[in-house]
């Protein structure tokens, strides 16, 4: 048996502590290196995320500019619809327009109605060569600068159509540049170096910082500065209306510029941010990540400390329990010597079995100590099919359950024996199973008594045939099984003729003798898989499963002949015979009760016409005939002389 030495246990504890300390130091080094790498990665990621955020914010500003321009276009188109049926070359039309849309068009500095020949009735000037006029006459919205720059405002133009949807002129509105300023004071305080709205030629429409800082033209201001993208590429992307971004290196600092096109126009929303602002955002995030990571590590340390504390308490409890179990084992060993049980211990590590008394000899073994492989080899010589059960018992040493019980069947001492094996797992300080203590009890007599009771519960006590309940259950099980081709199930009710006369004339002892002889004849005549069942009194059931009609009919004909028996007592003579109602069936959707009812009807025909014979109902042929007749029956009669 395995013993635990205090000195060895102390050395093992010191070794485990050293290993734990080294593992902790390695874990700290790995976590520190991972933390530095993670912070570096977060810095790069956050810088990239800040740039993406800058692009997204610029895209939102471009959408705001576009929505404002669309709003003013919608006002102009509404006014154009109002004057569509009015003459455009009269002053009254302009006055009626201002009177009608005064509240809605107050954002515009001026409104001009231009006829299709390019003349404006308000100022008498010709606008036929203006780009915004030509675009509107083509049916498009037009946007252009007022004069040579946007200092005097932005001109929006829409076509005026008549009832036939033909363009008859143009309605123009001059919008102050401040109307397109979507940047609030809070945005300007975020640390951006510049917030602009420019056209595709680089001219400012909205400029935060003034032209004194960035010049009159954004592209002109970029010349002479170190750019990550050539100016030619920037101009090309502006002409194509694509989003673009690039970096600027200047003596004043480094900047990131993002430009987003405004849908439906040739304008761009531009954001110019100092790289120090971008790095600062990433640095703040990295500090927060570092603090959160540190808090997580400290929390893990606390959790591990609490876990180790409770684990230590568990080890103390297991140690005390193990000591108590060892004491109980010694007590168990002493008691086992006087016990009728075969007591053993099993060492998990060495797979060694030791029997604590001499009852192991009853199992056909000749050693008090042996290994599991040797035991299995010896058991295999005695009873091969028991080896897997024995192997499973010892495999349960790894189970979380401490107690196990298993019944084993072995051939020993010249007869089959049933053994009840009970085992208990013993645990070491680490909580692992170190040993198993068990007992083996011979329960053969108890098992045989139980089997006898089960058999008696299924058997008719007088005749030895199955009783009604057991026979019904067995026949129902066989009815759902698949039949071989050309075979049927045969169900026969056998009723003895003149049985009451035998009881009345010769006495009930002769009646009991007749019942036993009838069952004996039936059993000898039937196959091993056939069923002979006593329903009650002198009525029996014979069930022949999976047999051809011809073979079954011939078997029952011979059985009917054998069941004509003469009984003679002194000068008295009584002959009994058997009347049978027989049913053939090849279906699986049928029960004992269905066959019983049909066979009982056939038996009634025999009793009413000619006793000692049999009547057959072929249920299988009747089903195949699709209910062509109520019962396809025929009678085969035999009389024993």
C-alpha positions in Angstrom: 0.0 0.0 0.0 1.1 3.6 -0.6 2.2 5.6 2.4 2.8 9.3 2.7 6.0 10.5 4.4 5.9 13.9 6.2 9.5 14.7 5.0 8.8 13.8 1.4 5.6 15.9 1.6 7.6 18.9 2.9 10.1 18.6 0.1 7.3 18.3 -2.4 5.8 21.5 -1.0 9.1 23.4 -1.3 9.6 22.2 -4.9 6.1 23.3 -5.8 6.7 26.7 -4.2 9.9 27.2 -6.2 8.1 26.2 -9.4 5.2 28.5 -8.6 7.7 31.4 -7.9 9.5 30.9 -11.2 6.3 30.6 -13.1 5.1 33.9 -11.5 8.3 35.7 -12.5 8.0 34.4 -16.1 4.4 35.5 -16.2 5.3 39.0 -14.9 8.1 39.4 -17.6 5.7 38.2 -20.3 2.9 40.6 -19.1 5.4 43.5 -18.9 6.7 42.9 -22.5 3.2 42.4 -23.8 2.1 45.7 -22.1 4.9 47.7 -23.8 4.1 46.1 -27.1 0.4 46.7 -26.6 0.9 50.3 -25.7 3.0 50.8 -28.9 0.4 49.1 -30.9 -2.4 51.2 -29.3 -0.4 54.4 -30.1 -0.2 53.5 -33.8 -3.8 52.4 -33.9 -5.1 55.5 -32.1 -3.1 57.8 -34.5 -4.7 56.0 -37.4 -8.1 56.1 -35.7 -7.7 59.9 -35.1 -7.0 60.4 -38.8 -10.0 58.3 -39.7 -12.1 60.4 -37.3 -10.8 63.5 -39.0 -11.9 62.2 -42.4 -15.3 61.2 -41.0 -15.8 64.7 -39.4 -14.8 66.3 -42.7 -17.3 64.1 -44.5 -20.1 65.2 -42.1 -19.2 68.9 -42.7 -19.4 68.3 -46.5 -22.8 66.7 -46.0 -24.0 69.8 -44.0 -22.8 72.2 -46.7 -24.6 70.1 -49.3 -27.8 70.0 -47.3 -27.7 73.8 -46.9 -27.2 74.3 -50.6 -30.1 71.9 -51.4 -32.3 73.8 -49.0 -31.6 77.1 -50.9 -32.1 75.3 -54.2 -35.4 74.0 -53.0 -36.5 77.6 -52.1 -35.5 78.8 -55.6 -37.3 76.0 -57.3 -40.5 76.7 -55.4 -40.3 80.3 -56.4 -39.6 79.3 -60.1 -42.8 77.2 -60.0 -44.7 80.2 -58.7 -43.7 82.4 -61.7 -43.8 79.7 -64.3 -47.1 81.1 -65.8 -46.0 84.7 -65.5 -44.1 86.8 -68.1 -40.5 87.0 -67.1 -39.7 90.4 -68.7 -42.1 92.4 -66.6 -41.2 94.2 -63.3 -44.6 93.2 -61.8 -43.4 89.5 -61.8 -40.4 90.3 -59.7 -42.5 92.4 -57.3 -45.1 89.6 -56.9 -42.3 87.1 -56.3 -40.7 89.2 -53.5 -44.1 89.8 -51.9 -45.0 86.1 -52.0 -41.7 84.7 -50.9 -40.4 87.5 -48.7 -40.1 85.4 -45.6 -38.6 82.4 -47.4 -36.1 84.2 -49.5 -34.7 86.7 -47.0 -31.5 84.7 -46.9 -30.7 85.8 -50.4 -29.0 89.2 -51.0 -30.8 89.5 -54.3 -33.1 87.6 -56.7 -32.9 87.9 -60.5 -35.3 86.8 -63.2 -33.6 86.2 -66.5 -35.6 85.5 -69.7 -34.5 82.9 -72.2 -32.6 85.5 -74.2 -30.4 86.3 -71.2 -31.9 89.7 -70.3 -32.7 90.7 -66.8 -35.6 93.1 -66.4 -34.3 94.4 -63.0 -30.9 95.7 -64.1 -31.2 95.5 -67.9 -28.0 93.5 -68.2 -27.3 90.5 -70.4 -26.3 87.2 -68.7 -26.5 84.9 -71.7 -22.7 84.0 -71.4 -22.7 83.4 -67.7 -21.9 79.8 -66.7 -24.7 79.5 -64.2 -27.2 80.8 -66.8 -26.2 78.3 -69.4 -26.4 75.4 -66.9 -29.9 76.4 -65.8 -31.0 76.8 -69.4 -29.9 73.1 -69.9 -32.2 72.1 -67.1 -29.5 71.8 -64.3 -28.9 73.6 -61.1 -26.0 76.2 -61.4 -23.6 77.5 -58.8 -20.9 80.1 -59.4 -19.0 83.0 -57.8 -20.3 86.5 -57.9 -17.8 88.4 -60.0 -14.2 87.3 -59.9 -14.3 85.9 -56.3 -16.7 84.7 -53.7 -16.2 87.8 -51.6 -19.5 89.2 -52.9 -21.4 85.9 -52.5 -22.4 82.7 -54.3 -24.9 82.7 -57.1 -27.4 79.8 -57.3 -29.6 79.4 -60.4 -32.5 77.1 -61.4 -34.6 76.9 -64.6 -38.1 78.3 -64.9 -40.4 76.1 -66.8 -43.9 76.6 -68.4 -46.8 74.3 -68.2 -45.4 72.2 -71.0 -42.2 71.8 -69.0 -40.3 73.8 -71.5 -37.5 76.1 -70.1 -38.6 79.8 -70.5 -36.0 81.4 -68.3 -33.7 81.3 -65.2 -34.2 82.4 -61.6 -31.0 83.4 -59.8 -30.3 84.1 -56.2 -27.2 85.7 -54.7 -26.3 84.0 -51.4 -23.8 85.5 -48.8 -20.9 83.1 -48.2 -21.7 83.2 -44.4 -24.9 81.2 -45.3 -22.6 78.2 -46.1 -20.6 78.4 -42.9 -21.3 75.1 -41.1 -18.5 75.5 -38.6 -19.5 76.5 -35.1 -17.4 78.2 -32.4 -17.0 74.9 -30.6 -15.5 73.3 -33.8 -13.1 76.2 -34.1 -11.8 75.7 -30.6 -10.9 72.0 -31.2 -7.4 72.8 -32.3 -7.8 72.7 -36.0 -5.4 74.9 -38.0 -8.0 75.7 -40.6 -11.6 75.0 -41.6 -12.5 75.8 -45.3 -15.1 75.4 -48.0 -13.4 75.8 -51.4 -14.3 75.2 -55.0 -12.5 72.9 -57.5 -10.1 75.7 -58.4 -9.0 76.2 -54.8 -10.9 79.5 -54.2 -12.2 80.1 -50.7 -15.9 80.3 -50.1 -15.8 79.9 -46.3 -12.4 80.5 -44.7 -11.6 80.2 -41.0 -8.5 82.2 -40.3 -8.9 84.7 -43.0 -7.1 85.2 -46.3 -4.2 86.9 -44.5 -3.2 83.5 -43.0 -3.7 81.2 -46.0 -3.7 83.6 -49.0 -6.4 84.2 -51.5 -6.2 80.7 -53.0 -5.7 77.5 -51.1 -3.7 75.8 -53.9 -1.5 78.8 -54.3 -0.8 78.8 -50.6 0.3 75.1 -50.8 3.0 75.9 -53.4 6.5 75.9 -51.9 5.5 73.6 -49.0 6.5 70.0 -48.5 3.5 67.9 -49.3 2.9 64.1 -49.1 0.9 64.4 -52.3 2.0 66.4 -55.4 -0.1 69.5 -56.2 -0.8 68.1 -59.7 -2.4 65.1 -58.1 -4.4 67.3 -55.8 -5.7 69.4 -58.7 -6.6 66.2 -60.6 -8.6 64.8 -57.7 -10.3 68.1 -57.2 -11.3 68.3 -60.9 -12.6 64.7 -60.7 -14.6 65.4 -57.5 -12.8 62.8 -55.4 -12.0 62.8 -51.7 -8.3 63.4 -50.9 -6.0 63.9 -48.0 -2.3 64.7 -47.6 0.3 65.8 -45.0 2.0 69.2 -44.9 5.5 69.8 -43.4 6.2 73.5 -42.7 8.5 75.4 -40.5 5.5 76.2 -38.3 4.7 72.5 -37.8 3.2 69.4 -39.4 -0.4 69.3 -40.5 -2.9 66.8 -41.8 -5.3 68.0 -44.5 -8.6 66.2 -45.5 -11.0 67.3 -48.2 -14.4 65.8 -48.9 -16.5 66.7 -52.0 -20.0 68.2 -51.5 -22.5 66.1 -53.5 -24.1 67.8 -56.5 -21.5 70.6 -56.6 -17.9 71.3 -57.3 -17.2 72.3 -53.8 -15.0 70.7 -51.1 -15.1 70.8 -47.3 -11.5 71.0 -46.0 -10.1 70.4 -42.6 -6.5 71.2 -41.7 -5.4 69.8 -38.3 -2.1 70.0 -36.4 -0.5 66.6 -36.0 0.3 67.4 -32.4 -3.5 67.4 -31.8 -3.8 64.0 -33.4 -0.9 62.5 -31.4 -2.3 64.1 -28.2 -5.6 62.3 -28.7 -3.8 58.9 -29.1 -1.6 59.6 -26.1 -4.6 60.3 -23.9 -6.2 57.1 -25.0 -3.0 55.1 -24.4 -2.8 56.4 -20.8 -6.3 55.3 -20.2 -5.6 51.9 -21.7 -2.5 51.6 -19.5 -4.4 52.4 -16.4 -7.2 50.0 -17.2 -4.7 47.2 -18.0 -3.0 47.8 -14.7 -6.3 47.7 -12.8 -7.1 44.4 -14.6 -3.7 42.9 -13.6 -4.1 44.0 -10.0 -7.6 42.5 -9.9 -6.3 39.2 -11.3 -3.6 39.1 -8.7 -6.2 39.7 -6.0 -8.5 36.9 -7.5 -5.6 34.5 -7.7 -4.6 35.3 -4.1 -8.1 34.6 -2.9 -8.2 31.4 -4.9 -4.9 30.2 -3.5 -6.1 31.0 0.0 -9.3 28.9 -0.4 -7.3 26.2 -2.2 -5.0 26.0 0.8 -8.1 25.6 3.1 -9.3 22.8 0.8 -6.0 21.1 0.9 -6.0 21.2 4.7 -9.5 19.7 4.8 -8.5 17.0 2.3 -5.4 16.2 4.4 -7.5 15.8 7.5 -10.1 13.7 5.6 -7.3 11.6 4.2 -5.9 10.9 7.6 -9.3 10.0 8.9 -9.8 7.7 5.9 -6.4 6.0 6.5 -7.4 5.4 10.1 -10.7 4.0 8.9 -8.8 1.8 6.5 -6.8 0.3 9.3 -9.9 -0.3 11.2 -11.5 -1.8 8.0 -8.4 -4.0 7.5 -8.8 -5.5 11.0 -12.5 -6.0 10.6 -12.1 -7.5 7.1 -10.2 -10.5 8.6 -13.4 -11.6 10.3 -15.7 -10.6 7.5 -17.4 -12.9 5.0 -16.7 -10.3 2.3 -13.6 -10.3 0.1 -11.9 -7.0 0.9 -9.2 -5.4 -1.2 -7.3 -2.2 -1.8 -6.1 -0.8 -5.2 -3.2 1.6 -5.6 -3.9 3.9 -8.6 -0.3 4.8 -9.2 1.1 1.2 -9.2 -2.1 -0.5 -10.4 -1.5 -3.0 -7.6 -4.3 -4.9 -5.8 -4.0 -6.3 -2.3 -6.6 -8.6 -0.7 -7.0 -8.1 3.0 -8.5 -11.5 3.8 -8.4 -15.0 2.3 -11.9 -14.8 0.6 -10.2 -14.1 -2.7 -9.7 -17.8 -3.1 -13.4 -18.2 -3.7 -12.9 -16.2 -6.9 -10.4 -18.8 -8.2 -7.4 -16.7 -7.4 -4.3 -18.0 -5.7 -2.4 -14.7 -4.8 -3.2 -12.1 -2.2 -1.4 -9.4 -4.2 -1.4 -8.9 -8.0 -1.6 -6.2 -10.6 -4.7 -5.3 -12.6 -3.2 -6.8 -15.9 -2.5 -10.1 -14.1 -6.0 -10.1 -12.5 -7.6 -9.5 -16.0 -5.6 -12.3 -17.4 -6.7 -14.7 -14.7 -10.3 -13.6 -15.0 -10.1 -14.0 -18.7 -9.1 -17.7 -18.2 -12.1 -18.2 -15.9 -14.8 -16.0 -17.5 -13.7 -13.9 -20.6 -16.8 -11.7 -20.9 -16.3 -10.4 -17.4 -13.0 -8.7 -18.2 -14.6 -5.5 -19.6 -16.7 -5.1 -16.4 -13.7 -5.5 -14.2 -11.7 -3.0 -16.3 -14.5 -0.5 -16.0 -14.5 -0.9 -12.1 -10.9 0.1 -11.8 -11.2 2.9 -14.5 -13.7 4.6 -12.1 -10.8 5.6 -10.0 -10.7 8.8 -12.2 -14.4 9.5 -11.6 -15.5 12.5 -9.4 -17.9 10.2 -7.5 -16.3 8.6 -4.4 -18.6 5.6 -4.1 -19.4 3.0 -6.8 -21.3 -0.3 -6.9 -21.2 -2.9 -9.7 -22.7 -6.4 -10.1 -20.4 -8.9 -11.8 -21.2 -12.4 -13.2 -18.3 -14.9 -13.1 -17.9 -18.7 -13.5 -16.2 -20.0 -10.3 -16.4 -23.2 -8.3 -18.1 -25.1 -11.1 -21.2 -22.8 -11.3 -22.2 -19.3 -12.3 -21.9 -16.9 -9.5 -23.0 -13.3 -9.0 -20.7 -10.9 -7.1 -21.6 -7.4 -5.8 -18.4 -5.2 -6.0 -18.5 -1.9 -4.0 -15.6 0.6 -4.1 -14.6 3.8 -2.3 -12.1 6.3 -3.6 -9.4 7.7 -1.2 -7.8 11.1 -2.1 -4.4 12.6 -1.5 -3.5 16.2 -0.5 -3.9 17.4 -4.1 -7.4 16.1 -4.4 -6.5 13.2 -6.7 -7.5 9.6 -6.1 -4.6 7.7 -4.7 -6.2 4.5 -3.6 -9.5 2.5 -3.9 -10.9 0.4 -1.1 -13.5 -2.2 -2.0 -15.4 -5.3 -1.0 -16.8 -8.3 -3.0 -19.9 -10.0 -1.8 -21.3 -13.3 -3.1 -25.0 -12.5 -4.0 -25.6 -15.7 -6.1 -28.4 -17.1 -3.9 -30.1 -13.7 -3.7 -29.8 -13.3 -7.5 -31.1 -16.8 -8.2 -34.0 -16.2 -5.8 -34.8 -13.0 -7.7 -34.6 -14.8 -11.1 -36.9 -17.6 -9.7 -39.4 -15.0 -8.6 -39.3 -13.3 -12.0 -39.9 -16.7 -13.7 -42.7 -17.6 -11.4 -44.3 -14.2 -12.1 -44.4 -15.1 -15.8 -45.4 -18.8 -15.5 -48.6 -20.6 -14.8 -47.9 -22.5 -11.6 -49.9 -25.7 -12.5 -48.9 -26.3 -16.1 -45.5 -24.5 -16.5 -46.8 -22.6 -19.6 -46.7 -18.8 -19.7 -49.5 -17.0 -17.9 -51.8 -14.7 -19.7 -50.0 -11.4 -18.9 -46.5 -12.8 -19.9 -47.9 -14.4 -23.0 -49.7 -11.2 -24.1 -46.6 -9.1 -23.6 -44.4 -11.6 -25.5 -46.8 -12.0 -28.4 -47.2 -8.2 -28.8 -43.4 -7.8 -29.0 -43.1 -10.5 -31.7 -46.0 -8.9 -33.7 -43.9 -5.8 -34.5 -40.9 -7.7 -35.8 -40.1 -8.0 -39.5 -41.2 -11.2 -41.2 -39.3 -13.2 -43.7 -40.7 -13.2 -47.3 -43.6 -15.6 -47.6 -44.0 -16.0 -43.9 -46.9 -15.1 -41.5 -47.6 -15.1 -37.8 -50.0 -17.8 -36.7 -52.2 -17.3 -33.7 -54.3 -20.2 -32.4 -56.8 -20.4 -29.5 -56.9 -24.0 -28.1 -60.0 -25.0 -26.1 -60.2 -28.5 -24.6 -63.4 -30.5 -25.4 -65.1 -32.6 -22.7 -62.8 -31.2 -20.0 -65.7 -30.4 -17.7 -66.9 -34.1 -18.2 -63.5 -35.3 -17.2 -63.6 -33.2 -14.0 -67.1 -34.3 -13.1 -66.6 -38.0 -13.8 -63.0 -38.6 -12.7 -62.3 -35.7 -10.4 -60.3 -32.5 -10.5 -57.0 -34.3 -10.0 -57.5 -36.0 -13.4 -58.4 -32.5 -14.8 -55.1 -31.0 -13.5 -53.3 -34.0 -14.9 -54.9 -33.5 -18.3 -53.9 -29.8 -18.3 -50.3 -30.6 -17.6 -50.2 -33.3 -20.3 -51.7 -31.0 -22.8 -49.1 -28.3 -22.1 -46.3 -30.9 -22.3 -47.5 -32.1 -25.7 -47.7 -28.5 -26.9 -44.2 -27.6 -25.7 -42.6 -30.8 -27.2 -44.4 -30.2 -30.5 -43.5 -26.4 -30.8 -40.2 -24.8 -31.7 -38.1 -22.9 -29.2 -39.3 -19.5 -30.4 -43.0 -20.5 -30.3 -45.2 -19.4 -27.4 -47.5 -21.6 -25.4 -49.7 -19.5 -23.0 -52.5 -20.6 -20.7 -55.3 -18.0 -20.8 -57.3 -19.6 -18.0 -59.2 -22.8 -17.3 -58.9 -25.1 -20.3 -58.1 -22.4 -22.8 -54.7 -21.9 -24.3 -52.9 -19.8 -26.9 -50.3 -21.2 -29.3 -48.3 -18.6 -31.3 -46.1 -19.6 -34.2 -44.1 -16.6 -35.4 -42.5 -16.2 -38.8 -43.6 -19.4 -40.5 -45.1 -20.2 -43.9 -48.9 -20.8 -44.0 -48.4 -24.4 -45.2 -45.9 -25.3 -42.5 -48.0 -23.6 -39.8 -51.2 -25.3 -40.9 -49.5 -28.7 -41.0 -48.0 -28.2 -37.6 -51.3 -27.3 -36.0 -53.0 -30.2 -37.8 -50.5 -32.6 -36.3 -50.9 -30.9 -32.9 -54.7 -31.2 -33.1 -54.3 -35.0 -33.7 -51.9 -35.3 -30.7 -54.4 -33.6 -28.4 -57.0 -36.4 -28.7 -56.3 -38.2 -25.4 -58.3 -41.0 -23.7 -58.4 -41.2 -19.9 -59.5 -44.5 -18.3 -60.3 -45.1 -14.6 -61.6 -48.5 -13.6 -64.7 -48.8 -15.9 -64.9 -45.1 -16.7 -63.5 -43.6 -19.9 -63.4 -40.0 -21.1 -61.7 -38.7 -24.2 -60.7 -35.1 -24.5 -59.9 -33.3 -27.7 -58.9 -29.7 -28.7 -60.9 -27.3 -30.8 -58.8 -24.5 -32.4 -59.5 -21.1 -33.8 -56.6 -20.1 -36.0 -55.6 -16.7 -37.6 -52.8 -16.0 -40.1 -51.4 -12.4 -40.1 -48.5 -10.8 -41.9 -49.2 -7.2 -40.8 -47.3 -5.2 -38.1 -50.2 -2.9 -37.1 -52.0 -5.5 -35.1 -52.2 -6.5 -31.5 -52.8 -9.6 -29.3 -56.3 -8.4 -28.7 -57.1 -8.1 -32.4 -55.9 -11.6 -33.1 -57.7 -13.0 -30.0 -61.1 -11.6 -31.0 -60.8 -13.0 -34.6 -59.5 -16.4 -33.4 -62.3 -16.5 -30.8 -64.8 -16.1 -33.6 -63.2 -19.0 -35.5 -63.3 -21.1 -32.3 -67.0 -20.4 -31.9 -67.5 -21.8 -35.4 -65.8 -25.0 -34.5 -67.7 -25.4 -31.2 -70.9 -24.8 -33.0 -70.3 -27.3 -35.9 -67.8 -30.0 -35.1 -65.6 -30.2 -32.0 -62.1 -31.5 -32.1 -61.3 -29.7 -35.3 -60.0 -26.3 -36.2 -61.2 -23.3 -38.2 -58.7 -20.9 -40.0 -59.1 -17.2 -40.8 -56.5 -15.9 -43.2 -56.2 -12.2 -42.2 -53.3 -11.6 -44.5 -55.2 -12.7 -47.7 -58.2 -10.7 -46.6 -56.2 -7.5 -46.3 -54.7 -8.0 -49.7 -58.1 -8.5 -51.2 -58.9 -5.0 -50.0 -61.8 -6.1 -47.8 -63.4 -8.0 -50.7 -65.2 -10.3 -48.3 -66.0 -10.0 -44.6 -63.8 -13.0 -43.7 -62.0 -15.3 -46.0 -62.4 -18.4 -43.9 -62.1 -22.1 -44.4 -62.5 -25.1 -42.1 -60.1 -28.1 -42.0 -61.5 -30.9 -39.8 -59.8 -33.8 -38.4 -61.2 -36.5 -36.1 -59.0 -38.9 -34.2 -60.4 -42.4 -34.0 
